[in-house]
Amino acid sequence: MTNFWALITQPVAQVKFLHVVSAGYTLASIFVLGISSLYLLKGKHVEFAKKSATVAAAFGLISSIFVAVIGDEHAYEVANTQPTKIASAEGLYVGEKGAPIVAFGIPKNLKATEVTSNEEGFAFKIELPKMLSLLGKRNPNAFVPGLKDLVNGNEEYGIWPLSKLAAVGKEAKDDLLKYHEAKKAGDTAAMEAAKADFYKVIWEDPKNGIKLTKADLIGYGYFANPNIDPNLIYPPVPPVFYAFHIMVGLGFWFILLFLLAYVSILKGTFVQNKLVQRLAVISVPLPWIATSFGWMTAEIGRQPWTVFGVLPTAESVTPIALQNVQATFFMFLTAFVILGIAELKILFTVVKNGPKGAH
């Protein structure tokens, strides 16, 4: 890392940060609305519950809509920086123009190199036509690459196959090795030559000012072994697909719930609206589920990369002894379980006792 400011101001980091923070606001709003509704259902702390429900519904509606808006921007960034993730999240094995979003489906775990059509990838699916092209490319008729395109390449759309990416990546690895050998030998000229070759521009889009150097593909050099299964270059489809769709589905449910609650509050009927109150109470644990599936989408969907295109997960294994890693893991696990139990006990106690001195 050479520029921390560049790291935190990159578009992906900005949308990720805003998506996570707004999801946290939504979680808090659901919790407040749910507990307020619980009080109303039990006829306890009614005045306090009416006020807190009003704030939660209004703030939650704004937050949940913002989550969706910034989530759309996040999906656009992912589609253009981590194409295997968005293809896995939608079960898109073969690239399409006007690619659809799968609103609901049961995906199969197939090898992209063996699939001939997207119909093979699902046991059942309901599609929204052209929505993935609109989401990922801002053009309903645009081509969205599938997993097969990203493995085998697609010359028509300028997508390099894994074999070519791996060959360039191996050259970058070799350049880096030469640089360090020259540095060790004190050969400044050789160092500069290796550095120049390492950062050599291999592809350029003058229209958008985008340049691709050998250094950008160094991670693919780890896949240069011809015996490596090329299907390892993308994550398993079913886990990413389900995690993504559960997260999105719950996100839309939160918007609907806040809308129902807020409209009921504006009409002055929320105190009598037991259905919305029960829905709010039942929904209290759902934001934790949604955010967990969101992180699963991010982490599983990025595989096999720790840093996409630069550092494979298999190459970022710690040199620390296995016993030390296991000991640290179980220490943290024990600490978090204890803290989790304590926090849940405090939460349940506070909810049971209600607001002290509330009017």
VEXKOLBA-115319 format. One record per atom (N, C-alpha, C): y, z, x; residue in one letter. Coordinates in steps of 0.001 Angstrom, whole numbers, plus 500000, padded with zeros to 6 digits. Each point is the difference from the previous one (the first is absolute). Layout:
% VEXKOLBA-115319
YZXA ...
This chain:
% VEXKOLBA-115319
498806500000500845M 501194500000499155M 501243500000500880M 500886499071499712T 501211499893500809T 501274500167499183T 499889499931498670N 501195500070499166N 499676500743498695N 500250501307499986F 499698500813498827F 500837499573498800F 501260499646500221W 500879499578498907W 499451498741499325W 499504499065500816A 499412498778499444A 498756500325499177A 499279501017500417L 498790500411499274L 500332500499498601L 500990500894499910I 500286500635498703I 500870499132499091I 500608498942500562T 500844499138499164T 499312498690499636T 498767499821500404Q 499296498769499627Q 499744499993498491Q 499981498828499379P 499851499914498538P 498774500713499457P 498863499893500696V 498773500639499518V 500168501514499959V 500620500567501030A 500196501453500048A 500945500459498897A 501028499222499741Q 500984500375498974Q 499375500032498614Q 499269498936499646V 499406499969498662V 498887501031499873V 499260500230501086K 498937501019499963K 500600501380499761K 501073500308500701F 500666501303499860F 500507500189498571F 500695499007499477L 500553500107498648L 498898500075498948L 498919499281500226H 498873500017499058H 499364501386499948H 499814500595501164V 499376501323500074V 500910501069499399V 501281499965500336V 500932501014499493V 500138499907498483V 500155498792499478S 500135499842498548S 498707500374499281S 498857499779500639A 498725500439499422A 499947501525499937A 500572500656501017G 500075501461499990G 500881500517498881G 501121499320499757Y 500881500373498880Y 499272499836498660Y 499224498931499895T 499239499759498768T 498956501090499792T 499320500369501076L 499011501071499927L 500637501300499502L 501151500354500575A 500691501226499606A 500433499942498537A 500455498829499573S 500464499841498616S 498853500137499005S 498858499416500334I 498815500127499133I 499584501461499897I 500053500696501124F 499607501414500014F 500920500822499095F 501305499808500150V 500966500753499187V 499856499647498523V 499855498708499711L 499842499581498606L 498708500563499409L 498939500003500792G 498722500513499519G 500022501486499715G 500590500770500910I 500069501456499800I 500955500345498854I 501095499259499885S 500929500201498879S 499289499728498676S 499200498941499980S 499248499667498790S 498958501067499687S 499398500564501035L 499019501076499803L 500656501207499336L 501202500351500444Y 500736501111499393Y 500296499713498530Y 500409498763499706L 500327499642498618L 498757500031499109L 498887499554500534L 498756500032499226L 499576501432499676L 500320500915500919K 499647501408499800K 501110500791499324K 501150499324499778G 501119500688499371G 500652501034500891G 499940499824501293K 500559500943500973K 501190499356500721K 501004500814500316H 501157499543500790H 500546498682499449H 500166499918498685V 500323498738499340V 501325499403500480V 501058500802500035E 501306499472500404E 499980499514501445E 499379500793500845F 499874499607501412F 499197498705500113F 498895499905499272A 499116498835500071A 500706498738499505A 500821500139498949K 500734498840499484K 500949499442501053K 500711500903500692K 500951499565501027K 499280499386501203K 498942500654500467S 499285499498501175S 499283498681499687S 499499499848498776A 499350498749499605A 501007498862499967A 501214500286499546T 501050498971499948T 500340499497501402T 500182500941500921V 500311499621501387V 498835499225500606V 498774500501499799A 498815499356500581A 499800498590499456A 500177499820498687A 499795498684499395A 501029498999500504A 501265500409500089A 501063499097500454A 499829499657501475A 499823501023500829F 499857499782501439F 498700499256500295F 498933500355499263G 498701499357500213G 500013498533499621G 500717499659498925L 500076498598499585L 500682499165501080L 501100500523500532I 500710499286501078I 499106499885501236I 499366501107500379S 499162500021501210S 498801499069499883S 499320500030498843S 498794499191499826S 500330498509499983S 501131499636499402I 500421498592500019I 500355499587501427I 500662500899500737F 500346499705501393F 498737499833500844F 498965500809499727V 498723499863500709V 499447498588499804V 500055499522498754A 499478498662499704A 500826498915500689A 501320500137499956V 500878498990500607V 499802499949501515V 500024501169500633I 499842500026501461I 498556499686500374I 499054500296499094G 498604499632500237G 499828498489500013G 500736499318499136D 499982498543499988D 500518499451501326D 501086500591500504E 500554499582501296E 499027500314501125E 499323501140499888H 499021500395501010H 498834499007500021H 499537499603498808A 498897499037499912A 500407498664500623A 501266499622499811Y 500494498757500593Y 499964500086501531Y 500439501133500538E 499969500191501455E 498561499969500517E 499102500688499297V 498592500051500409V 499377498608499966V 500306499240498950A 499426498660499867A 500372499105501172A 501153500268500616N 500479499147501087N 499792500608501388N 499613501259500069T 499745500625501303T 498554500437500166T 499294500280498895Q 498595500395500040Q 499241499226498916Q 499891498698500159P 499423499164498934P 498575500367499611P 499214500541500945T 498623500376499639T 499994501181499024T 501024500849500086K 500065501159499092K 500254499547498571K 500987499132499803I 500330499567498640I 498875499146499422I 499327499211500846A 498880499181499526A 498833500888499568A 499750501069500750S 498926500938499642S 500359500776498737S 501266500391499883A 500441500772498834A 499875499204498714A 500031498669500094E 499869499158498813E 498676499236499963E 499130500281500966G 498710499313500014G 500130498495500140G 500999499566500765L 500250498565500181L 499231499518501235L 498852499397499777Y 499179499522501108Y 500448498622500479Y 500360499130499054V 500410498633500330V 501456499821499572V 500842499535500920G 501421499843499704G 500265499048498847G 501079500281499266E 500340499176498836E 501503499783499904E 500364498877499427K 501374499809499543K 500099500623498609K 501095500662499739G 500121500666498706G 498916501048499827G 499777500796501045A 498918500996499976A 500272501079498949A 498961500407499267P 500183501007498950P 499840501418500531P 500506500950499236I 499688501407500228I 498840500360499092I 499044500741500514V 498884500460499185V 500422501314499343V 500268499946498703A 500434501197499279A 498870500999499906A 498799499509499795F 498807500856499954F 498818499182500480F 499147500617500792G 498838499265500485G 498988500890500681G 498819499439500204I 498935500684500726I 499653499118501192I 500579500296501187P 499796499138501160P 498646500224500666P 499567498974500702K 498770500086500789K 500372500111501476K 499129500617500775N 500245500123501443N 499280498860500703N 500698498879500152L 499403498802500584L 500632499681501348L 499345499126500749K 500571499508501254K 500863498786499693K 501252500058500432A 500934498929499676A 499528498650500519A 499326499997501146T 499550498736500593T 498913499331499176T 499387500747499065E 498903499449499197E 500425499693498563E 501249500331499655V 500486499797498633V 500644498619499874V 499711499321498896T 500575498665499785T 501078499998498920T 500026501033499137S 501022500080498959S 500268501454499655S 501161500260499443N 500360501374499641N 499184500533498830N 499412499115499235E 499166500444498880E 498770500745500510E 499533499650501199E 498824500668500568E 500292501444500370E 501267500310500208G 500364501324500495G 500028501091498954G 499845499651498722F 500088500987498931F 498839499870499024F 499533501158499537A 499028500016498913A 500716499765498679A 501279500432499956F 500823499840498807F 501454500201500401F 500911499230499380K 501412500198500314K 500890499440498901K 501185500626499862I 501053499527499109I 501218499727500872I 500523498779499956E 501053499583500917E 501350499834499310E 501045500180500787L 501364499673499585L 500425498798500844L 500028498804499418P 500237498768500779P 501283500025500823P 499878499531501246K 501124499752500925K 500750501255500456K 499578501165499559M 500765501208500301M 499883500437501467M 498870499731500652L 499865500369501415L 500895499129500871L 500114498725499670S 500917499117500733S 501435500461499821S 500339500427498792L 501350500491499733L 500240501311500740L 498997500876500008L 500116501301500667L 500096499843501519L 499128499163500558G 499911499911501452G 500906498976500650G 500388498974499238K 500789498918500590K 501310499717499263K 500218500719498891R 501200499813499177R 500086498574499442R 498832499394499851N 499900498647499449N 498692499916499220N 500051499798498677P 498776500014499196P 499006498905500349P 500439498971500716N 499110498893500361N 499629499995501483N 500413501032500727A 499763500049501447A 498526500242500318A 499614499602501197F 498636500225500482F 499885501395500597F 498990500730499568V 499709501322500563V 498658499904500717V 499944500274501297P 498730499866500722P 498982501044499571P 498755499573499890G 498904500918499708G 499354500459501291G 499030500868499875L 499331500550501177L 499304498900500808L 499433499011499302K 499320498905500698K 500988499191500836K 501208499768499456D 501032499279500748D 500414500770501249D 500061501323499868L 500461500840501100L 498930500181501077L 498744499693499666V 498915500053500981V 499768498624500616V 499843498996499142N 499673498647500476N 501228499157500318N 501168500456499522G 501220499225500187G 500186498983498885G 501213499497499887N 500307498966499012N 501075499116500604N 499579498865500517E 500912499115500728E 501133499497499118E 499718499776498714E 501015499476499090E 501200500927499895E 499739501308500066Y 501081500986499850Y 500343500702501321Y 499519499441501095G 500353500525501317G 499423501366500308G 498867500325499403I 499361501298500241I 498951499841501091I 500153500728501082W 499074499902501116W 498685500712499690W 498884499448500463P 498722500697499832P 499900501187500961P 499102500899499710L 499813501171500853L 499659499587501428L 499223498939500154S 499603499561501340S 501219499663500859S 501000499344499407K 501215499647500746K 500855501229500265K 500122500865499010L 500751501249500176L 499374500843501105L 498662500055500007A 499294500800501002A 500185499424501404A 500010498668500109A 500174499359501311A 501383500304500569A 501037499903499154V 501357500313500451V 500124501489500308V 499384500829499171G 500031501443500238G 499350500383501309G 498914499313500350K 499329500274501273K 500886499612501173K 500738498890499857E 500947499608501054E 501068501077500181E 500468500566498882A 501010501059500079A 499443501229500699A 498756500358499692K 499359501135500675K 499889499745501496K 499617498773500356D 499869499644501418D 501357500054500704D 501048499540499308D 501349500056500575D 500413501442500263D 499677500872499059L 500356501417500153L 499246500620501174L 498749499624500136L 499202500497501126L 500575499510501332L 500389498721500029K 500607499446501215K 501296500728500342K 500775500321498984Y 501263500702500216Y 499763501359500668Y 499031500749499481H 499724501323500560H 499391499922501407H 499189498978500224E 499433499822501351E 501109499659500991E 500935499143499563A 501128499631500864A 500918501191500234A 500174500816498980K 500837501194500131K 499385500979500990K 498681500140499918K 499295500889500920K 500110499505501445K 500012498655500135A 500088499406501339A 501443499880500485A 500951500285499110G 501411499898500372G 500493498578500086G 499319499073499309D 500359498581500034D 500951499704498829D 501295500080500246T 501012499821498940T 499954498605499388T 499810498977500840A 499961498619499512A 498836499798499028A 498852500523500377A 498810499869499130A 500196500783498706A 500682501140500095M 500289500793498802M 500857499201499021M 501056499378500521E 500894499235499138E 499302498785499397E 499112499376500788A 499266498829499514A 499057500392498864A 499309501128500184A 499069500474498969A 500761500412498745A 501140500638500191K 500825500434498860K 500520498803499219K 500443498968500733A 500512498799499348A 498906499312499183A 498802499970500550D 498880499376499294D 499593500841498785D 500076501319500144F 499639500932498927F 500904499805498784F 501276499776500252Y 500973499838498910Y 500318498522499713Y 499119499113500421K 500195498573499768K 499956499696498503K 500977499243499508V 500051499618498587V 498954498921499742V 499098500260499052I 498929499052499701I 500182499327498641I 500910500545499206W 500290499396498692W 501404500411499589W 500710499079499363E 501379500302499630E 500357499309498688E 500745500727499175D 500516499454498752D 501528500043500091D 500621498918500483P 501465499988500189P 500764500266498707P 499436499571498873K 500679500150498718K 500249501464499660K 498991500843500272N 500110501431499688N 500228500862501232N 500091499356501175G 500247500738501227G 498840500891500422G 498783499627499618I 498816500802500327I 499314499417501230I 499689500888500927K 499278499592501201K 498743500855500146K 498917499351500423L 498739500703500234L 499645499869501469L 499796501122500658T 499632499991501420T 498540500376500162T 499489499759501198K 498620500386500287K 499823501507499838K 501045500743500341A 499940501464499902A 499741500461498562A 500518499245499028D 499838500376498594D 498550499927499540D 499178499276500735L 498604499788499598L 499016500699500917L 500492500915500821I 499127500620501001I 498794500696499371I 500177500551498810G 498899500713499360G 498817499115499681G 500277498723499718Y 498913499079499669Y 499118499706501214Y 500508500315501182G 499197499808501204G 498734500835500004G 499995501094499265Y 498815500845499913Y 498907499371499151Y 500339498928499284F 499023499301499164F 499567498679500638F 500264499879501296A 499687498748500695A 498503499822500241A 499233501054499872N 498546499923500187N 499398499131498893N 499332498910500346P 499439499098498974P 498923500645499139P 499440501124500468N 498943500677499243N 500550500928498919N 501316500200499968I 500615500872498999I 500056499275498652I 499601500691498950D 500046499439498656D 501464499808499591D 500443498771499737P 501413499767499649P 500416500694498713P 499032500386499160N 500324500681498750N 500474501440500219N 499941500462501251L 500508501340500312L 501517500013500129L 500638498828499893I 501444499905500190I 500770500451498752I 499310500279498915Y 500656500476498781Y 499244501201499436Y 500614500810499157P 499360501208499475P 498999499685498898P 499150500971499631P 499093499797498876P 500802499838498708P 499675498996499219V 500809499662498835V 499948501037498871V 498826500428499522P 499985500901498828P 500824501276500141P 499893500771501110P 500811501227500097P 501505499738499943P 500456498947500684V 501435499687500006V 500439499506498625V 499184499174499385F 500319499471498666F 500139501138498984F 499006500892499956Y 500034501080499016Y 501140500973500281Y 500208500347501260A 501071500941500349A 501355499434499593A 500224498742500308F 501281499357499679F 500228499929498491F 498983499592499268H 500159499818498558H 500104501324499249H 499311501021500466I 500149501320499372I 501414500531500221I 500505499848501236M 501372500425500306M 501013499286499109M 499892498681499912V 500950499219499201V 499874500345498522V 498767500110499513G 499783500323498594G 500598501341499620G 499809501004500851L 500572501320499732L 501527499945500080L 500522499188500905G 501454499864500108G 500619499498498709G 499381499024499378F 500508499487498721F 499815501030498879F 498927500780500093W 499809501062499000W 501121501038500083W 500418500340501201F 501079500994500167F 501305499483499373F 500290498723500208I 501209499420499396I 499928500112498478I 498848499642499445L 499828500063498548L 500124501431499492L 499394500953500704L 500056501406499578L 501436500525500009L 500722499733501073F 501399500450500077F 500841499341498906F 499726498729499736L 500748499279498969L 499743500613498618L 498720500287499708L 499654500626498723L 500671501362499858L 499954500778501080A 500590501343499962A 501514499923499848A 500644499102500753Y 501464499927499973Y 500511499503498644Y 499329499000499433V 500391499498498680V 499839501097498957V 498900500742500119S 499764501108499061S 501069501081500140S 500422500254501230I 501060500992500250I 501328499522499407I 500317498722500204L 501245499448499449L 500020500068498475L 498833499828499400K 499904500067498536K 499970501434499491K 499840500959500918G 499937501393499603G 498666500404499409G 498938499232500294T 498679500281499420T 498969500448501037T 500451500197501249F 499030500306501051F 499267501316499749F 500707501016499499V 499376501308499767V 498862499875498988V 500116499088499051Q 498969499821498983Q 498954498945500400Q 500266499245501066N 499112498906500392N 498850500528500864N 498997500525499346K 498870500614500715K 499191498978500791K 499953498759499511L 499223498981500705L 500563499744501389L 501309499758500098V 500625499743501302V 499881501230500895V 500133501193499412Q 499866501228500779Q 498595500111500592Q 498987499706499191R 498617500073500505R 499761498956501084R 500549498804499801L 499870498949501019L 500660500432501306L 501137500676499907A 500701500478501195A 499178501045500732A 499384500914499247V 499182501052500618V 498783499381500695V 499341499089499303I 498816499339500581I 500368499209501251I 501230499494500050S 500428499140501112S 500412500759501255S 500076501320499947V 500472500782501156V 499242499681501291V 498663499912499997P 499312499721501276P 500048498531500432P 500402499112499099L 499903498565500295L 500874499516501153L 501228500539500196P 500785499525501153P 499330500288501338P 499287501115500100W 499276500291501247W 498907498954500224W 499341499602498919I 498975498967500096I 500640498668500390I 501121499661499367A 500685498733500289A 500455499920501450A 500617501077500497T 500493499972501381T 498842499967501001T 498911500673499658S 498820499965500886S 499436498585500085S 499900499331498854F 499504498616500011F 501002499063500674F 501277500348499935G 501001499216500710G 499777500051501500G 499734501199500516W 499743500128501439W 498679499353500384W 499010500060499098M 498731499311500275M 500226498499500110M 500849499469499121T 500339498570500071T 500633499670501344T 500933500855500429A 500699499758501265A 499066500095501197A 499183501053500038E 499193500266501194E 498735499154500064E 499253499910498884I 498799499166500008I 500391498531500059I 501073499663499272G 500430498611499948G 500484499457501327G 500411500866500917R 500484499535501301R 498855499716500972R 498810500478499691Q 498877499834500934Q 499695498525500239Q 499580499661501219P 499535500861501089P 501085500404501001P 501249500120499533W 501113500218500915W 500577501405499895W 500365500563501146T 500870501172500038T 501443499505499955T 500303498993500821V 501267499273499945V 499623498548499767V 500408499457498846F 499511498691499571F 500245498920501044F 498914499360500415G 500078498899500948G 500194500409501448G 500236501292500230V 500300500472501358V 498923500934500534V 499564500960499182L 499033500996500472L 498916500238498945L 498766499552500277P 498902500256499059P 499651501487499958P 499507500444498868T 499611501404499849T 498930500384501018T 499056499101500234A 498902500294500926A 500482500216501429A 501203499469500321E 500532500142501351E 501011501142500119E 500228500725498904S 500967501107500056S 499293501340499859S 498761500038500480V 499223501235499969V 500487500944501093V 500152501255499667T 500497500971500961T 499012500237501146T 500499500208501206P 499114500337501121P 499586501469499998P 500546500781499063I 499663501425499918I 498542500152499597I 499343501019500518A 498582500244499720A 499755500178498505A 498859499512499532L 499643500047498588L 500044501419499449L 499506500964500764Q 499972501388499530Q 501413500529499740Q 500951499595500853N 501386500443499816N 500619499392498734N 499689498713499764V 500506499335498797V 499426500659498754V 498685500287500019Q 499349500633498850Q 500568501400499758Q 500202500730501080A 500534501361499860A 501398499970499392A 500844499084500486T 501358499877499458T 499973499600498531T 499117499044499677F 499895499539498614F 499633501152499062F 498979500774500362F 499553501069499111F 500987501162499954F 500759500188501091M 501067501010499966M 501072499615498986M 500419498729500045F 500996499521499035F 499433500013498585F 498747499598499861L 499366499983498679L 499989501395499401L 499603500992500799T 499960501388499528T 501390500497499626T 500978499704500861A 501380500439499743A 500546499384498716A 499758498707499811F 500520499322498805F 499300500464498726F 498704500299500097V 499280500515498827V 500559501359499598V 500232500859500988I 500568501325499721I 501401499871499409I 500823499162500624L 501355499780499484L 499969499392498596L 499078499065499779G 499882499366498697G 499638500997498911G 499053500870500298I 499594501034499028I 501164500946499713I 500697500395501069A 501130500920499839A 501116499356499178A 500302498746500290E 501070499312499272E 499639499789498530E 498745499654499729L 499563499833498616L 500079501324499240L 499626501079500661K 500067501320499366K 501450500359499659K 500900499713500951I 501428500278499764I 500519499145498843I 499633498705499994L 500445499100498947L 499534500472498623L 498715500317499894F 499455500442498716F 500644501310499550F 500281500883500960T 500642501274499658T 501409499783499474T 500766499143500677V 501372499708499586V 500015499336498625V 499094499036499799V 499934499314498708V 499622500971498886V 499063500882500293K 499556500972498993K 501115500972499629K 500736500469501003N 501080500976499745N 501223499352499397N 500236498732500306G 501166499314499460G 501281500375500701G 501112499396499567P 501279500271500636P 500484501412499694P 500419500692501011K 500507501377499808K 501480499937499609K 500312500622498900G 501404500064499570G 500554498698499489G 499116499062499601A 500481498713499497A 500541500142498578A 500971499168499641H 500594500058498658H 499873498616499349H 
